[in-house]
Amino acid sequence: MAQKKMILDLDTGIDDAMAIAYAVADPTVDLIGIIGSYGNVYVEDGVQNSLKILELLGATDVPVYQGLAHSSESDHFDRMPVSAQIHGNNGIGEVDLPAPKRPAETGDAIDFFIKMVKKYGKDLILVPTGPLTNLDAAIKKAPEIVDEIGNITLMGGAVTVPGNVTNVAEANIQQDASAANNVFQKAPLTQVGLDVTLRTLLTKKETQQWRDLGTQSGRAFADIVDYYIKAYEVTSPDLHGCALHDPFAVGVAINPDFVQTISLNMYVTTDDQYYGRTTGDPARLSDPNPNVKVAVNADVDGYLKAFMDHTLTLFKQN
Ligand code: CA
């Protein structure tokens, strides 16, 4: 089977770091680039974190581009205090990784993405796991890419469960609901939202397996993710673990059998009361060929096994 190409669009906090590890580890995809977003952290810090994590994993040939720094509706971004609580001030659990030896690319992130769609077409997978600001900007600049790209699988939103920022809104969507609305109305998508990511949990039992490898990456990832698990003990004590939000989206992008989906024409509400809600678009409910596949059930055991197999193999080597 020919390897698919993958681009990640990340606001690199802790689960984004695990998404990088999954993408680097999976032999069926070739990670060809990372685009930086804001969200868990400021965009500059997220880019540095992506470079550090790639270096830790020996993946020093993956280019990292800095994307847009704030939402399409504002002129700046203020990091939410809860983001520091969950991901640490530095976004990677206060773990002090060495400064990256190489810089981010100097080119424009949106242009890089559009160019890769033109080059790889149906063989390209995009996985956004932060706000959809970069993808929205790319669609506005080159609308035809929605028909040319092979697969967009995003982490964001909540359809069958409440949100995590407000009762209706999940954080990635809520950061830029207007951009998300454009994406949800125009692009073919698979939505991996809180509906399924709150069921794919990691505990200290699994991070101990990484630590026991005795390698630099095994120890660092155990420290980083233990910080996340500890934060979840405070913010979500009912879960008994931390949610594998972003790495689950990468898993589903590669293997759609990890979820069951329903097909819907969707939009994102931008009124004050229900800001950032992902739901069926009343204007397109009966239109044929719905553009969004919403993940509503997860093969938790199958995914967790793949996640641990991939990460253990990768961390063993680095
Ligand atoms: Ca993220």
Residues whose N, C-alpha, C, O or C-beta is under 5 A from the ligand:
A	BS01	CA	D11 D16 T129 G130 D246
